């Protein structure tokens, strides 16, 4: 009985200590994507190293794609096939564009209409991911004369399985 | 000049520039004062960095009711498109201080997520709380009422959108802002009222000359069978685009944005029209 009591006290103290020292571990920057051997193409390499990757808007020019953002919209309109499901919300695909305009390390997050985590039908996410991975018109961005690597993302607004808008 | 005024307005009305930690001290809110000072320390770092986020966590540890720390933490998630992490943070800020953050959340729901209904709901609730001028959106491009009108348009309520903008302009005719007449002109164009569309697009041209605006002017002339003006104006649209006079947002795109390919496509079509 005494042993049980001491063990309970130990657990209690341990949990208190944990709460007090609980600290969120942040990446170098919000939204950083580290290489995952199980997911990522090993041949895709950021030119300036992982710790120098900027955000797409850091150069003040926003999304830069050959033919403009309209080209991205047109490509999705042409290649995305409507999936007949009653699912609505947003899907964001974030990735890196390196100094050569190549892309890699794609990551997907999804939400329902009310900003709650959600999993869309695979036929929707897989299509979007494949089309995004196939985009090859990302422009090389420069910062103070140096070609940079940058994080880019595309957010897809889905309404009842239809792709209705693309952001940012 | 108008752009400079809007920029100054953003600076002086944004949370960052008006933040005066001493105000908390004077009100005897010592914990908030300390949290506020910690937030200022965070501002030495870029919003996306680990250091910035950690210092704001420390601010929250000092005072978990300090709304500005949640708001400040949320920004990097918003800009990286991470709606799942952004929403609980900004919701907490709104819960603690709706007067400060509700209008902002409404704007962000529109600007980054095209959550039109959510944006309308927030802005209208903000109107009920503020009961006065609800002010401008975060980047200064629009009065929040105009942003609300755009959202109504996006959900198909175009007449309501027109009424909101017209009412706003009645009270604020001298301040044409950056794009009010443009969006109103496009609304009238889409409704088929080309005279009213042109009249507003002309006003936009006078206040803030844009390729997008000129494109819709050309489209009005086309609909009105004024072939010469149509051909001339669509070429002007391309020239303005190439000179960089266009709707521009470094994070995302404006509603009613016109792209170069649309202008070029219209130029090709215009070649088939004979005066």
Interface residues (C-beta under 8 A of the other chain):
Chain A: X23 X24 X26 X27 X28 X29 X30 X31 X55 X57 X60 X61 X62 X63 X67 X68 X69 X70 X71 X90 X92 X94 X109 X111 X115 X117 X151 X153 X155 X157 X165 X167 X168
Chain B: X46 X47 X48 X49 X50 X53 X54 X57 X76 X77 X79 X80 X81 X82 X83 X84 X87 X112 X113 X114 X248 X249 X250 X251 X252 X253 X259 X260 X261 X262
